[in-house]
Each structure stands twice: as C-alpha cells, then as structure tokens.
Amino acid sequence: MAQTKLTLKCGECGGQNYVTSKNRQNVTERLSLSKYCRACRKHTKHGEARLAR
Ligand SMILES: [Zn+2]
C-alpha cells in the first residue's frame, strides 16, 4: 500500500474540503496546498488533516 488517502483541511475554518492521496514512500513532508474553500469563499491554505486507510 504505497498510496495513502488523506483529507485536506482548511487552515482558516477547519473544514475538510478535499480528499486526495499521496505516496508516502516518495512524499514524506506534510502537504500544504492553496485550495478554494466554500465556507470561506476564497482560496486558503489547506493542510493534511487525517490519514485514512
Ligand atoms: Zn475555510
């Protein structure tokens, strides 16, 4: 199981807006992406919230 599912959480309101995955063997750092948050109605920084198997 190289590819791991995770959720992306809004850094401002805490909403979990996106589900993505990454290869933990290649990508060991925490993801931090600018994504659109519907609750904030703007792009905010989204970080890893939860690793779901
Ligand atoms: Zn938000």
mmCIF file of the protein (N, C-alpha, C, O) and its ligand, coordinates in Angstrom:
data_MODEL
# 
_entry.id   MODEL 
# 
loop_
_entity.id 
_entity.type 
_entity.pdbx_number_of_molecules 
1 polymer     1 
2 non-polymer 1 
# 
_entity_poly.entity_id                      1 
_entity_poly.type                           'polypeptide(L)' 
_entity_poly.nstd_linkage                   no 
_entity_poly.nstd_monomer                   no 
_entity_poly.pdbx_seq_one_letter_code       MAQTKLTLKCGECGGQNYVTSKNRQNVTERLSLSKYCRACRKHTKHGEARLAR 
_entity_poly.pdbx_seq_one_letter_code_can   MAQTKLTLKCGECGGQNYVTSKNRQNVTERLSLSKYCRACRKHTKHGEARLAR 
_entity_poly.pdbx_strand_id                 A 
# 
loop_
_entity_poly_seq.entity_id 
_entity_poly_seq.num 
_entity_poly_seq.mon_id 
_entity_poly_seq.hetero 
1 1  MET n 
1 2  ALA n 
1 3  GLN n 
1 4  THR n 
1 5  LYS n 
1 6  LEU n 
1 7  THR n 
1 8  LEU n 
1 9  LYS n 
1 10 CYS n 
1 11 GLY n 
1 12 GLU n 
1 13 CYS n 
1 14 GLY n 
1 15 GLY n 
1 16 GLN n 
1 17 ASN n 
1 18 TYR n 
1 19 VAL n 
1 20 THR n 
1 21 SER n 
1 22 LYS n 
1 23 ASN n 
1 24 ARG n 
1 25 GLN n 
1 26 ASN n 
1 27 VAL n 
1 28 THR n 
1 29 GLU n 
1 30 ARG n 
1 31 LEU n 
1 32 SER n 
1 33 LEU n 
1 34 SER n 
1 35 LYS n 
1 36 TYR n 
1 37 CYS n 
1 38 ARG n 
1 39 ALA n 
1 40 CYS n 
1 41 ARG n 
1 42 LYS n 
1 43 HIS n 
1 44 THR n 
1 45 LYS n 
1 46 HIS n 
1 47 GLY n 
1 48 GLU n 
1 49 ALA n 
1 50 ARG n 
1 51 LEU n 
1 52 ALA n 
1 53 ARG n 
# 
loop_
_struct_asym.id 
_struct_asym.entity_id 
A 1 
B 2 
# 
loop_
_chem_comp.id 
_chem_comp.type 
_chem_comp.mon_nstd_flag 
ALA 'L-peptide linking' y 
ARG 'L-peptide linking' y 
ASN 'L-peptide linking' y 
CYS 'L-peptide linking' y 
GLN 'L-peptide linking' y 
GLU 'L-peptide linking' y 
GLY 'peptide linking'   y 
HIS 'L-peptide linking' y 
LEU 'L-peptide linking' y 
LYS 'L-peptide linking' y 
MET 'L-peptide linking' y 
SER 'L-peptide linking' y 
THR 'L-peptide linking' y 
TYR 'L-peptide linking' y 
VAL 'L-peptide linking' y 
ZN  non-polymer         . 
# 
_pdbx_entity_nonpoly.entity_id   2 
_pdbx_entity_nonpoly.name        ? 
_pdbx_entity_nonpoly.comp_id     ZN 
# 
_pdbx_nonpoly_scheme.asym_id         B 
_pdbx_nonpoly_scheme.entity_id       2 
_pdbx_nonpoly_scheme.mon_id          ZN 
_pdbx_nonpoly_scheme.ndb_seq_num     1 
_pdbx_nonpoly_scheme.pdb_seq_num     101 
_pdbx_nonpoly_scheme.auth_seq_num    101 
_pdbx_nonpoly_scheme.pdb_mon_id      ZN 
_pdbx_nonpoly_scheme.auth_mon_id     ZN 
_pdbx_nonpoly_scheme.pdb_strand_id   A 
_pdbx_nonpoly_scheme.pdb_ins_code    . 
# 
loop_
_atom_site.group_PDB 
_atom_site.id 
_atom_site.type_symbol 
_atom_site.label_atom_id 
_atom_site.label_alt_id 
_atom_site.label_comp_id 
_atom_site.label_asym_id 
_atom_site.label_entity_id 
_atom_site.label_seq_id 
_atom_site.pdbx_PDB_ins_code 
_atom_site.Cartn_x 
_atom_site.Cartn_y 
_atom_site.Cartn_z 
_atom_site.occupancy 
_atom_site.B_iso_or_equiv 
_atom_site.pdbx_formal_charge 
_atom_site.auth_seq_id 
_atom_site.auth_comp_id 
_atom_site.auth_asym_id 
_atom_site.auth_atom_id 
_atom_site.pdbx_PDB_model_num 
ATOM   1   N  N  . MET A 1 1  ? 0.848   -1.197 0.000  1.00 0.00 ? 1   MET A N  1 
ATOM   2   C  CA . MET A 1 1  ? 0.000   0.000  0.000  1.00 0.00 ? 1   MET A CA 1 
ATOM   3   C  C  . MET A 1 1  ? 0.876   1.236  0.000  1.00 0.00 ? 1   MET A C  1 
ATOM   4   O  O  . MET A 1 1  ? 1.183   1.810  1.045  1.00 0.00 ? 1   MET A O  1 
ATOM   5   N  N  . ALA A 1 2  ? 1.259   1.620  -1.173 1.00 0.00 ? 2   ALA A N  1 
ATOM   6   C  CA . ALA A 1 2  ? 2.151   2.773  -1.274 1.00 0.00 ? 2   ALA A CA 1 
ATOM   7   C  C  . ALA A 1 2  ? 1.380   4.082  -1.251 1.00 0.00 ? 2   ALA A C  1 
ATOM   8   O  O  . ALA A 1 2  ? 1.859   5.091  -0.734 1.00 0.00 ? 2   ALA A O  1 
ATOM   9   N  N  . GLN A 1 3  ? 0.171   4.052  -1.822 1.00 0.00 ? 3   GLN A N  1 
ATOM   10  C  CA . GLN A 1 3  ? -0.606  5.282  -1.924 1.00 0.00 ? 3   GLN A CA 1 
ATOM   11  C  C  . GLN A 1 3  ? -1.541  5.389  -0.727 1.00 0.00 ? 3   GLN A C  1 
ATOM   12  O  O  . GLN A 1 3  ? -2.291  4.459  -0.428 1.00 0.00 ? 3   GLN A O  1 
ATOM   13  N  N  . THR A 1 4  ? -1.491  6.523  -0.051 1.00 0.00 ? 4   THR A N  1 
ATOM   14  C  CA . THR A 1 4  ? -2.275  6.702  1.163  1.00 0.00 ? 4   THR A CA 1 
ATOM   15  C  C  . THR A 1 4  ? -3.290  7.807  0.968  1.00 0.00 ? 4   THR A C  1 
ATOM   16  O  O  . THR A 1 4  ? -2.963  8.884  0.470  1.00 0.00 ? 4   THR A O  1 
ATOM   17  N  N  . LYS A 1 5  ? -4.514  7.540  1.360  1.00 0.00 ? 5   LYS A N  1 
ATOM   18  C  CA . LYS A 1 5  ? -5.551  8.566  1.282  1.00 0.00 ? 5   LYS A CA 1 
ATOM   19  C  C  . LYS A 1 5  ? -5.417  9.545  2.434  1.00 0.00 ? 5   LYS A C  1 
ATOM   20  O  O  . LYS A 1 5  ? -5.000  9.174  3.532  1.00 0.00 ? 5   LYS A O  1 
ATOM   21  N  N  . LEU A 1 6  ? -5.770  10.790 2.180  1.00 0.00 ? 6   LEU A N  1 
ATOM   22  C  CA . LEU A 1 6  ? -5.804  11.770 3.250  1.00 0.00 ? 6   LEU A CA 1 
ATOM   23  C  C  . LEU A 1 6  ? -6.802  12.871 2.893  1.00 0.00 ? 6   LEU A C  1 
ATOM   24  O  O  . LEU A 1 6  ? -7.202  13.014 1.737  1.00 0.00 ? 6   LEU A O  1 
ATOM   25  N  N  . THR A 1 7  ? -7.188  13.629 3.886  1.00 0.00 ? 7   THR A N  1 
ATOM   26  C  CA . THR A 1 7  ? -8.074  14.754 3.640  1.00 0.00 ? 7   THR A CA 1 
ATOM   27  C  C  . THR A 1 7  ? -7.288  16.051 3.763  1.00 0.00 ? 7   THR A C  1 
ATOM   28  O  O  . THR A 1 7  ? -6.304  16.129 4.499  1.00 0.00 ? 7   THR A O  1 
ATOM   29  N  N  . LEU A 1 8  ? -7.733  17.057 3.038  1.00 0.00 ? 8   LEU A N  1 
ATOM   30  C  CA . LEU A 1 8  ? -7.140  18.381 3.124  1.00 0.00 ? 8   LEU A CA 1 
ATOM   31  C  C  . LEU A 1 8  ? -8.088  19.295 3.889  1.00 0.00 ? 8   LEU A C  1 
ATOM   32  O  O  . LEU A 1 8  ? -9.270  19.404 3.564  1.00 0.00 ? 8   LEU A O  1 
ATOM   33  N  N  . LYS A 1 9  ? -7.551  19.944 4.904  1.00 0.00 ? 9   LYS A N  1 
ATOM   34  C  CA . LYS A 1 9  ? -8.352  20.728 5.825  1.00 0.00 ? 9   LYS A CA 1 
ATOM   35  C  C  . LYS A 1 9  ? -8.020  22.207 5.681  1.00 0.00 ? 9   LYS A C  1 
ATOM   36  O  O  . LYS A 1 9  ? -6.853  22.592 5.619  1.00 0.00 ? 9   LYS A O  1 
ATOM   37  N  N  . CYS A 1 10 ? -9.066  23.031 5.631  1.00 0.00 ? 10  CYS A N  1 
ATOM   38  C  CA . CYS A 1 10 ? -8.882  24.475 5.515  1.00 0.00 ? 10  CYS A CA 1 
ATOM   39  C  C  . CYS A 1 10 ? -8.163  25.012 6.746  1.00 0.00 ? 10  CYS A C  1 
ATOM   40  O  O  . CYS A 1 10 ? -8.542  24.705 7.876  1.00 0.00 ? 10  CYS A O  1 
ATOM   41  N  N  . GLY A 1 11 ? -7.133  25.808 6.526  1.00 0.00 ? 11  GLY A N  1 
ATOM   42  C  CA . GLY A 1 11 ? -6.377  26.357 7.636  1.00 0.00 ? 11  GLY A CA 1 
ATOM   43  C  C  . GLY A 1 11 ? -7.113  27.465 8.366  1.00 0.00 ? 11  GLY A C  1 
ATOM   44  O  O  . GLY A 1 11 ? -6.714  27.839 9.469  1.00 0.00 ? 11  GLY A O  1 
ATOM   45  N  N  . GLU A 1 12 ? -8.174  27.999 7.782  1.00 0.00 ? 12  GLU A N  1 
ATOM   46  C  CA . GLU A 1 12 ? -8.880  29.124 8.422  1.00 0.00 ? 12  GLU A CA 1 
ATOM   47  C  C  . GLU A 1 12 ? -10.141 28.675 9.153  1.00 0.00 ? 12  GLU A C  1 
ATOM   48  O  O  . GLU A 1 12 ? -10.363 29.079 10.295 1.00 0.00 ? 12  GLU A O  1 
ATOM   49  N  N  . CYS A 1 13 ? -10.975 27.844 8.515  1.00 0.00 ? 13  CYS A N  1 
ATOM   50  C  CA . CYS A 1 13 ? -12.224 27.440 9.161  1.00 0.00 ? 13  CYS A CA 1 
ATOM   51  C  C  . CYS A 1 13 ? -12.189 25.983 9.629  1.00 0.00 ? 13  CYS A C  1 
ATOM   52  O  O  . CYS A 1 13 ? -13.061 25.549 10.381 1.00 0.00 ? 13  CYS A O  1 
ATOM   53  N  N  . GLY A 1 14 ? -11.203 25.250 9.194  1.00 0.00 ? 14  GLY A N  1 
ATOM   54  C  CA . GLY A 1 14 ? -11.074 23.874 9.641  1.00 0.00 ? 14  GLY A CA 1 
ATOM   55  C  C  . GLY A 1 14 ? -11.913 22.880 8.853  1.00 0.00 ? 14  GLY A C  1 
ATOM   56  O  O  . GLY A 1 14 ? -11.945 21.694 9.182  1.00 0.00 ? 14  GLY A O  1 
ATOM   57  N  N  . GLY A 1 15 ? -12.596 23.359 7.810  1.00 0.00 ? 15  GLY A N  1 
ATOM   58  C  CA . GLY A 1 15 ? -13.427 22.466 7.010  1.00 0.00 ? 15  GLY A CA 1 
ATOM   59  C  C  . GLY A 1 15 ? -12.589 21.497 6.201  1.00 0.00 ? 15  GLY A C  1 
ATOM   60  O  O  . GLY A 1 15 ? -11.570 21.872 5.621  1.00 0.00 ? 15  GLY A O  1 
ATOM   61  N  N  . GLN A 1 16 ? -13.025 20.246 6.168  1.00 0.00 ? 16  GLN A N  1 
ATOM   62  C  CA . GLN A 1 16 ? -12.311 19.253 5.374  1.00 0.00 ? 16  GLN A CA 1 
ATOM   63  C  C  . GLN A 1 16 ? -12.941 19.216 3.998  1.00 0.00 ? 16  GLN A C  1 
ATOM   64  O  O  . GLN A 1 16 ? -13.992 18.606 3.800  1.00 0.00 ? 16  GLN A O  1 
ATOM   65  N  N  . ASN A 1 17 ? -12.301 19.864 3.060  1.00 0.00 ? 17  ASN A N  1 
ATOM   66  C  CA . ASN A 1 17 ? -12.914 20.136 1.769  1.00 0.00 ? 17  ASN A CA 1 
ATOM   67  C  C  . ASN A 1 17 ? -12.486 19.182 0.670  1.00 0.00 ? 17  ASN A C  1 
ATOM   68  O  O  . ASN A 1 17 ? -13.201 19.017 -0.318 1.00 0.00 ? 17  ASN A O  1 
ATOM   69  N  N  . TYR A 1 18 ? -11.352 18.564 0.825  1.00 0.00 ? 18  TYR A N  1 
ATOM   70  C  CA . TYR A 1 18 ? -10.822 17.761 -0.263 1.00 0.00 ? 18  TYR A CA 1 
ATOM   71  C  C  . TYR A 1 18 ? -10.298 16.431 0.250  1.00 0.00 ? 18  TYR A C  1 
ATOM   72  O  O  . TYR A 1 18 ? -9.844  16.303 1.387  1.00 0.00 ? 18  TYR A O  1 
ATOM   73  N  N  . VAL A 1 19 ? -10.380 15.457 -0.627 1.00 0.00 ? 19  VAL A N  1 
ATOM   74  C  CA . VAL A 1 19 ? -9.748  14.166 -0.349 1.00 0.00 ? 19  VAL A CA 1 
ATOM   75  C  C  . VAL A 1 19 ? -8.728  13.925 -1.438 1.00 0.00 ? 19  VAL A C  1 
ATOM   76  O  O  . VAL A 1 19 ? -9.021  14.094 -2.622 1.00 0.00 ? 19  VAL A O  1 
ATOM   77  N  N  . THR A 1 20 ? -7.553  13.539 -1.051 1.00 0.00 ? 20  THR A N  1 
ATOM   78  C  CA . THR A 1 20 ? -6.515  13.280 -2.027 1.00 0.00 ? 20  THR A CA 1 
ATOM   79  C  C  . THR A 1 20 ? -5.703  12.081 -1.554 1.00 0.00 ? 20  THR A C  1 
ATOM   80  O  O  . THR A 1 20 ? -6.068  11.409 -0.589 1.00 0.00 ? 20  THR A O  1 
ATOM   81  N  N  . SER A 1 21 ? -4.632  11.831 -2.228 1.00 0.00 ? 21  SER A N  1 
ATOM   82  C  CA . SER A 1 21 ? -3.763  10.745 -1.801 1.00 0.00 ? 21  SER A CA 1 
ATOM   83  C  C  . SER A 1 21 ? -2.342  11.097 -2.162 1.00 0.00 ? 21  SER A C  1 
ATOM   84  O  O  . SER A 1 21 ? -2.088  11.933 -3.029 1.00 0.00 ? 21  SER A O  1 
ATOM   85  N  N  . LYS A 1 22 ? -1.423  10.446 -1.485 1.00 0.00 ? 22  LYS A N  1 
ATOM   86  C  CA . LYS A 1 22 ? -0.021  10.646 -1.817 1.00 0.00 ? 22  LYS A CA 1 
ATOM   87  C  C  . LYS A 1 22 ? 0.735   9.355  -1.569 1.00 0.00 ? 22  LYS A C  1 
ATOM   88  O  O  . LYS A 1 22 ? 0.289   8.457  -0.854 1.00 0.00 ? 22  LYS A O  1 
ATOM   89  N  N  . ASN A 1 23 ? 1.866   9.308  -2.175 1.00 0.00 ? 23  ASN A N  1 
ATOM   90  C  CA . ASN A 1 23 ? 2.749   8.172  -1.995 1.00 0.00 ? 23  ASN A CA 1 
ATOM   91  C  C  . ASN A 1 23 ? 3.686   8.477  -0.832 1.00 0.00 ? 23  ASN A C  1 
ATOM   92  O  O  . ASN A 1 23 ? 4.581   9.315  -0.948 1.00 0.00 ? 23  ASN A O  1 
ATOM   93  N  N  . ARG A 1 24 ? 3.479   7.803  0.271  1.00 0.00 ? 24  ARG A N  1 
ATOM   94  C  CA . ARG A 1 24 ? 4.257   8.134  1.477  1.00 0.00 ? 24  ARG A CA 1 
ATOM   95  C  C  . ARG A 1 24 ? 5.723   7.749  1.341  1.00 0.00 ? 24  ARG A C  1 
ATOM   96  O  O  . ARG A 1 24 ? 6.573   8.242  2.082  1.00 0.00 ? 24  ARG A O  1 
ATOM   97  N  N  . GLN A 1 25 ? 6.006   6.886  0.415  1.00 0.00 ? 25  GLN A N  1 
ATOM   98  C  CA . GLN A 1 25 ? 7.407   6.500  0.246  1.00 0.00 ? 25  GLN A CA 1 
ATOM   99  C  C  . GLN A 1 25 ? 8.184   7.581  -0.497 1.00 0.00 ? 25  GLN A C  1 
ATOM   100 O  O  . GLN A 1 25 ? 9.394   7.719  -0.314 1.00 0.00 ? 25  GLN A O  1 
ATOM   101 N  N  . ASN A 1 26 ? 7.484   8.351  -1.339 1.00 0.00 ? 26  ASN A N  1 
ATOM   102 C  CA . ASN A 1 26 ? 8.141   9.415  -2.090 1.00 0.00 ? 26  ASN A CA 1 
ATOM   103 C  C  . ASN A 1 26 ? 7.950   10.777 -1.446 1.00 0.00 ? 26  ASN A C  1 
ATOM   104 O  O  . ASN A 1 26 ? 8.829   11.637 -1.506 1.00 0.00 ? 26  ASN A O  1 
ATOM   105 N  N  . VAL A 1 27 ? 6.785   10.964 -0.828 1.00 0.00 ? 27  VAL A N  1 
ATOM   106 C  CA . VAL A 1 27 ? 6.419   12.274 -0.289 1.00 0.00 ? 27  VAL A CA 1 
ATOM   107 C  C  . VAL A 1 27 ? 6.297   12.143 1.221  1.00 0.00 ? 27  VAL A C  1 
ATOM   108 O  O  . VAL A 1 27 ? 5.273   11.685 1.728  1.00 0.00 ? 27  VAL A O  1 
ATOM   109 N  N  . THR A 1 28 ? 7.317   12.535 1.923  1.00 0.00 ? 28  THR A N  1 
ATOM   110 C  CA . THR A 1 28 ? 7.319   12.367 3.372  1.00 0.00 ? 28  THR A CA 1 
ATOM   111 C  C  . THR A 1 28 ? 6.943   13.650 4.098  1.00 0.00 ? 28  THR A C  1 
ATOM   112 O  O  . THR A 1 28 ? 6.541   13.610 5.261  1.00 0.00 ? 28  THR A O  1 
ATOM   113 N  N  . GLU A 1 29 ? 7.069   14.793 3.419  1.00 0.00 ? 29  GLU A N  1 
ATOM   114 C  CA . GLU A 1 29 ? 6.707   16.048 4.075  1.00 0.00 ? 29  GLU A CA 1 
ATOM   115 C  C  . GLU A 1 29 ? 5.191   16.235 4.075  1.00 0.00 ? 29  GLU A C  1 
ATOM   116 O  O  . GLU A 1 29 ? 4.493   15.610 3.277  1.00 0.00 ? 29  GLU A O  1 
ATOM   117 N  N  . ARG A 1 30 ? 4.681   17.082 4.952  1.00 0.00 ? 30  ARG A N  1 
ATOM   118 C  CA . ARG A 1 30 ? 3.253   17.362 5.005  1.00 0.00 ? 30  ARG A CA 1 
ATOM   119 C  C  . ARG A 1 30 ? 2.870   18.217 3.813  1.00 0.00 ? 30  ARG A C  1 
ATOM   120 O  O  . ARG A 1 30 ? 3.576   19.151 3.434  1.00 0.00 ? 30  ARG A O  1 
ATOM   121 N  N  . LEU A 1 31 ? 1.724   17.868 3.230  1.00 0.00 ? 31  LEU A N  1 
ATOM   122 C  CA . LEU A 1 31 ? 1.236   18.649 2.105  1.00 0.00 ? 31  LEU A CA 1 
ATOM   123 C  C  . LEU A 1 31 ? 0.616   19.945 2.612  1.00 0.00 ? 31  LEU A C  1 
ATOM   124 O  O  . LEU A 1 31 ? 0.001   19.985 3.678  1.00 0.00 ? 31  LEU A O  1 
ATOM   125 N  N  . SER A 1 32 ? 0.791   20.992 1.831  1.00 0.00 ? 32  SER A N  1 
ATOM   126 C  CA . SER A 1 32 ? 0.136   22.256 2.131  1.00 0.00 ? 32  SER A CA 1 
ATOM   127 C  C  . SER A 1 32 ? -0.171  22.928 0.801  1.00 0.00 ? 32  SER A C  1 
ATOM   128 O  O  . SER A 1 32 ? 0.734   23.356 0.084  1.00 0.00 ? 32  SER A O  1 
ATOM   129 N  N  . LEU A 1 33 ? -1.454  23.017 0.481  1.00 0.00 ? 33  LEU A N  1 
ATOM   130 C  CA . LEU A 1 33 ? -1.861  23.483 -0.831 1.00 0.00 ? 33  LEU A CA 1 
ATOM   131 C  C  . LEU A 1 33 ? -2.843  24.639 -0.707 1.00 0.00 ? 33  LEU A C  1 
ATOM   132 O  O  . LEU A 1 33 ? -3.597  24.732 0.261  1.00 0.00 ? 33  LEU A O  1 
ATOM   133 N  N  . SER A 1 34 ? -2.822  25.510 -1.695 1.00 0.00 ? 34  SER A N  1 
ATOM   134 C  CA . SER A 1 34 ? -3.823  26.571 -1.750 1.00 0.00 ? 34  SER A CA 1 
ATOM   135 C  C  . SER A 1 34 ? -5.033  26.051 -2.517 1.00 0.00 ? 34  SER A C  1 
ATOM   136 O  O  . SER A 1 34 ? -4.949  25.750 -3.708 1.00 0.00 ? 34  SER A O  1 
ATOM   137 N  N  . LYS A 1 35 ? -6.158  25.951 -1.812 1.00 0.00 ? 35  LYS A N  1 
ATOM   138 C  CA . LYS A 1 35 ? -7.379  25.393 -2.403 1.00 0.00 ? 35  LYS A CA 1 
ATOM   139 C  C  . LYS A 1 35 ? -8.549  26.305 -2.088 1.00 0.00 ? 35  LYS A C  1 
ATOM   140 O  O  . LYS A 1 35 ? -8.517  27.085 -1.136 1.00 0.00 ? 35  LYS A O  1 
ATOM   141 N  N  . TYR A 1 36 ? -9.584  26.189 -2.912 1.00 0.00 ? 36  TYR A N  1 
ATOM   142 C  CA . TYR A 1 36 ? -10.764 27.002 -2.679 1.00 0.00 ? 36  TYR A CA 1 
ATOM   143 C  C  . TYR A 1 36 ? -11.618 26.387 -1.580 1.00 0.00 ? 36  TYR A C  1 
ATOM   144 O  O  . TYR A 1 36 ? -11.940 25.199 -1.620 1.00 0.00 ? 36  TYR A O  1 
ATOM   145 N  N  . CYS A 1 37 ? -11.980 27.205 -0.601 1.00 0.00 ? 37  CYS A N  1 
ATOM   146 C  CA . CYS A 1 37 ? -12.853 26.757 0.480  1.00 0.00 ? 37  CYS A CA 1 
ATOM   147 C  C  . CYS A 1 37 ? -14.219 27.398 0.297  1.00 0.00 ? 37  CYS A C  1 
ATOM   148 O  O  . CYS A 1 37 ? -14.325 28.622 0.217  1.00 0.00 ? 37  CYS A O  1 
ATOM   149 N  N  . ARG A 1 38 ? -15.273 26.577 0.228  1.00 0.00 ? 38  ARG A N  1 
ATOM   150 C  CA . ARG A 1 38 ? -16.622 27.101 0.034  1.00 0.00 ? 38  ARG A CA 1 
ATOM   151 C  C  . ARG A 1 38 ? -17.097 27.862 1.263  1.00 0.00 ? 38  ARG A C  1 
ATOM   152 O  O  . ARG A 1 38 ? -17.835 28.839 1.139  1.00 0.00 ? 38  ARG A O  1 
ATOM   153 N  N  . ALA A 1 39 ? -16.683 27.425 2.445  1.00 0.00 ? 39  ALA A N  1 
ATOM   154 C  CA . ALA A 1 39 ? -17.112 28.099 3.668  1.00 0.00 ? 39  ALA A CA 1 
ATOM   155 C  C  . ALA A 1 39 ? -16.478 29.488 3.766  1.00 0.00 ? 39  ALA A C  1 
ATOM   156 O  O  . ALA A 1 39 ? -17.146 30.453 4.139  1.00 0.00 ? 39  ALA A O  1 
ATOM   157 N  N  . CYS A 1 40 ? -15.197 29.588 3.433  1.00 0.00 ? 40  CYS A N  1 
ATOM   158 C  CA . CYS A 1 40 ? -14.504 30.877 3.475  1.00 0.00 ? 40  CYS A CA 1 
ATOM   159 C  C  . CYS A 1 40 ? -14.751 31.685 2.204  1.00 0.00 ? 40  CYS A C  1 
ATOM   160 O  O  . CYS A 1 40 ? -14.525 32.895 2.184  1.00 0.00 ? 40  CYS A O  1 
ATOM   161 N  N  . ARG A 1 41 ? -15.207 31.034 1.161  1.00 0.00 ? 41  ARG A N  1 
ATOM   162 C  CA . ARG A 1 41 ? -15.482 31.643 -0.140 1.00 0.00 ? 41  ARG A CA 1 
ATOM   163 C  C  . ARG A 1 41 ? -14.235 32.303 -0.723 1.00 0.00 ? 41  ARG A C  1 
ATOM   164 O  O  . ARG A 1 41 ? -14.307 33.377 -1.321 1.00 0.00 ? 41  ARG A O  1 
ATOM   165 N  N  . LYS A 1 42 ? -13.128 31.662 -0.545 1.00 0.00 ? 42  LYS A N  1 
ATOM   166 C  CA . LYS A 1 42 ? -11.868 32.134 -1.127 1.00 0.00 ? 42  LYS A CA 1 
ATOM   167 C  C  . LYS A 1 42 ? -10.848 30.997 -1.051 1.00 0.00 ? 42  LYS A C  1 
ATOM   168 O  O  . LYS A 1 42 ? -11.092 29.951 -0.449 1.00 0.00 ? 42  LYS A O  1 
ATOM   169 N  N  . HIS A 1 43 ? -9.711  31.238 -1.677 1.00 0.00 ? 43  HIS A N  1 
ATOM   170 C  CA . HIS A 1 43 ? -8.636  30.265 -1.583 1.00 0.00 ? 43  HIS A CA 1 
ATOM   171 C  C  . HIS A 1 43 ? -7.923  30.420 -0.247 1.00 0.00 ? 43  HIS A C  1 
ATOM   172 O  O  . HIS A 1 43 ? -7.568  31.526 0.160  1.00 0.00 ? 43  HIS A O  1 
ATOM   173 N  N  . THR A 1 44 ? -7.727  29.319 0.411  1.00 0.00 ? 44  THR A N  1 
ATOM   174 C  CA . THR A 1 44 ? -6.996  29.328 1.676  1.00 0.00 ? 44  THR A CA 1 
ATOM   175 C  C  . THR A 1 44 ? -5.967  28.208 1.633  1.00 0.00 ? 44  THR A C  1 
ATOM   176 O  O  . THR A 1 44 ? -5.986  27.356 0.745  1.00 0.00 ? 44  THR A O  1 
ATOM   177 N  N  . LYS A 1 45 ? -5.082  28.227 2.596  1.00 0.00 ? 45  LYS A N  1 
ATOM   178 C  CA . LYS A 1 45 ? -4.094  27.163 2.692  1.00 0.00 ? 45  LYS A CA 1 
ATOM   179 C  C  . LYS A 1 45 ? -4.750  25.934 3.316  1.00 0.00 ? 45  LYS A C  1 
ATOM   180 O  O  . LYS A 1 45 ? -5.352  26.011 4.387  1.00 0.00 ? 45  LYS A O  1 
ATOM   181 N  N  . HIS A 1 46 ? -4.625  24.819 2.639  1.00 0.00 ? 46  HIS A N  1 
ATOM   182 C  CA . HIS A 1 46 ? -5.168  23.564 3.141  1.00 0.00 ? 46  HIS A CA 1 
ATOM   183 C  C  . HIS A 1 46 ? -4.008  22.628 3.486  1.00 0.00 ? 46  HIS A C  1 
ATOM   184 O  O  . HIS A 1 46 ? -3.076  22.446 2.703  1.00 0.00 ? 46  HIS A O  1 
ATOM   185 N  N  . GLY A 1 47 ? -4.093  22.054 4.656  1.00 0.00 ? 47  GLY A N  1 
ATOM   186 C  CA . GLY A 1 47 ? -3.061  21.114 5.082  1.00 0.00 ? 47  GLY A CA 1 
ATOM   187 C  C  . GLY A 1 47 ? -3.624  19.731 5.275  1.00 0.00 ? 47  GLY A C  1 
ATOM   188 O  O  . GLY A 1 47 ? -4.838  19.532 5.250  1.00 0.00 ? 47  GLY A O  1 
ATOM   189 N  N  . GLU A 1 48 ? -2.751  18.787 5.465  1.00 0.00 ? 48  GLU A N  1 
ATOM   190 C  CA . GLU A 1 48 ? -3.186  17.421 5.743  1.00 0.00 ? 48  GLU A CA 1 
ATOM   191 C  C  . GLU A 1 48 ? -3.943  17.364 7.052  1.00 0.00 ? 48  GLU A C  1 
ATOM   192 O  O  . GLU A 1 48 ? -3.481  17.893 8.063  1.00 0.00 ? 48  GLU A O  1 
ATOM   193 N  N  . ALA A 1 49 ? -5.089  16.734 7.045  1.00 0.00 ? 49  ALA A N  1 
ATOM   194 C  CA . ALA A 1 49 ? -5.870  16.647 8.260  1.00 0.00 ? 49  ALA A CA 1 
ATOM   195 C  C  . ALA A 1 49 ? -5.847  15.242 8.843  1.00 0.00 ? 49  ALA A C  1 
ATOM   196 O  O  . ALA A 1 49 ? -5.726  15.072 10.056 1.00 0.00 ? 49  ALA A O  1 
ATOM   197 N  N  . ARG A 1 50 ? -5.961  14.253 7.997  1.00 0.00 ? 50  ARG A N  1 
ATOM   198 C  CA . ARG A 1 50 ? -6.161  12.902 8.512  1.00 0.00 ? 50  ARG A CA 1 
ATOM   199 C  C  . ARG A 1 50 ? -5.657  11.914 7.476  1.00 0.00 ? 50  ARG A C  1 
ATOM   200 O  O  . ARG A 1 50 ? -5.872  12.095 6.278  1.00 0.00 ? 50  ARG A O  1 
ATOM   201 N  N  . LEU A 1 51 ? -5.010  10.905 7.925  1.00 0.00 ? 51  LEU A N  1 
ATOM   202 C  CA . LEU A 1 51 ? -4.613  9.838  7.036  1.00 0.00 ? 51  LEU A CA 1 
ATOM   203 C  C  . LEU A 1 51 ? -5.615  8.707  7.173  1.00 0.00 ? 51  LEU A C  1 
ATOM   204 O  O  . LEU A 1 51 ? -5.694  8.062  8.218  1.00 0.00 ? 51  LEU A O  1 
ATOM   205 N  N  . ALA A 1 52 ? -6.379  8.469  6.120  1.00 0.00 ? 52  ALA A N  1 
ATOM   206 C  CA . ALA A 1 52 ? -7.414  7.454  6.149  1.00 0.00 ? 52  ALA A CA 1 
ATOM   207 C  C  . ALA A 1 52 ? -6.987  6.255  5.326  1.00 0.00 ? 52  ALA A C  1 
ATOM   208 O  O  . ALA A 1 52 ? -6.636  6.391  4.154  1.00 0.00 ? 52  ALA A O  1 
ATOM   209 N  N  . ARG A 1 53 ? -7.017  5.112  5.921  1.00 0.00 ? 53  ARG A N  1 
ATOM   210 C  CA . ARG A 1 53 ? -6.722  3.877  5.194  1.00 0.00 ? 53  ARG A CA 1 
ATOM   211 C  C  . ARG A 1 53 ? -8.030  3.338  4.713  1.00 0.00 ? 53  ARG A C  1 
ATOM   212 O  O  . ARG A 1 53 ? -8.067  2.292  4.065  1.00 0.00 ? 53  ARG A O  1 
HETATM 213 ZN ZN . ZN  B 2 .  ? -12.351 27.548 5.110  1.00 0.00 2 101 ZN  A ZN 1 
# 
